[in-house]
Amino acid sequence: PAGHAKLDAGDRSHALGVRCFQNRTHAARTIATGFRKTAATTDKTAIAATAHGEYDDIRLPRTRTSMQRHAHRDTRRQITRSRKATMRIHITYTGGTIGMVESPNGLVPGADMRGWLRRLIEDAHLDPSLFSFTELDPLIDSSNATPDNWQTMADDLRAHRDDADAFVVLHGTDTMSYSSAALSYALTGFGKPVIFTGSQHPLGKIESDATANVTGALNAAMSGRFHGVGLFFGHHLFAGNRVSKSSSWAFEGFSAPSTGPLARTGTPWHWYAGDSAGSGCGWASPLPCSRHDVAVIDMAPGISAARLAAMLDPRPEAVLLRAYGVGNVPSDEPGLTDVIADVLHDGVPVVIASQCQQAEVLLGHYETGDAIARAGAIGSGDMTLEAAYAKIMFLLSQGVDAADFGTWMRRNIAGEISPSSM
Ligand code: ASP
């Protein structure tokens, strides 16, 4: 594919193709089609985590004898093991704390991610030649991510679509849930699991959660039970468009307030009902995702119409208004709802989300949400902020105009919204 070429295993020095999106340059270096063997086998945790994770939980008919059940279980384990042993995995490394090192100005990318991954794969008794690895250039702190970076990730995954059976994306935690939501829309027809992960501590620290998260992501990707775009973190697997970063420090740093996780680690892993990311109507042949002018604005007690109007002048392409509760705004504040109605009148879609992490926006449920509902504001249902924002960016990138915007925001594209909340 354009912008990619393969390097001999071990050669990191040659920059490869360069892609340009909206005047920004992103070079992607495909580091290796496999990882060379080394003698180092230090990561015992990785071995343990993978060994424990490899047995999917098995529900057996109660009528079987215990001998039959054990035989059945052994067969399932053998099948799972042999499937995993031959699966080809592609890893896309985008940056984030996981691969950072200390610098005089704070943490920056710089760890030997490739070497660390190679040891981890070998310690888990997986065949390194079945792994390929792309390191995006530049590696970024995900606070710097834009929709152009989402597209770079999608391009890398698509470029390796036929060479791998499952995909893991290593990403900073700060905006990982925006990227995983965005890719869930961009990759509806991808047909292979893509699991995002990262860590709260760099991989080089003794207290790091990097090994547990990467082995967990690999297990989820290789499980055969998950399809779609997911995010693994802190012992849990989530649908990529249902998850938010909920802690800046805890190892269980992500949660899915509206749906809960899809699975949690253990011996065996426990898969909850509906073990795959939800499906939706999909999006055939999506156009590249690009940056658009979307204003994300929070309501706060005391906000005036003049302040809100100033924030919306000049007009953005779309507004994501974070209101209270089920989508309420201060209706007694003189002129405030008129500002929103004027924006809508100018053909700018206004999506109303909630400041509640666990929310179901029901515009018009209260008088405080009624005026904006009647003016044409669009409720975000039970979508996370990240899923709603990435969806707005995705729809603008597809050229969806104001007339169709509400229909698409309410339509389930990739499992991001529950039918009951639309
Ligand atoms: N600032 C980092 C990032 O998002 C935080 C992390 O990875 O945990 O890239």
Boltz pocket constraint, residues with backbone or C-beta under 6 A from the ligand:
constraints:
  - pocket:
      binder: B
      contacts: [[A, 95], [A, 96], [A, 97], [A, 98], [A, 140], [A, 141], [A, 142], [A, 143], [A, 171], [A, 172], [A, 173], [A, 174], [A, 175], [A, 198], [A, 199], [A, 200]]
      max_distance: 6.0
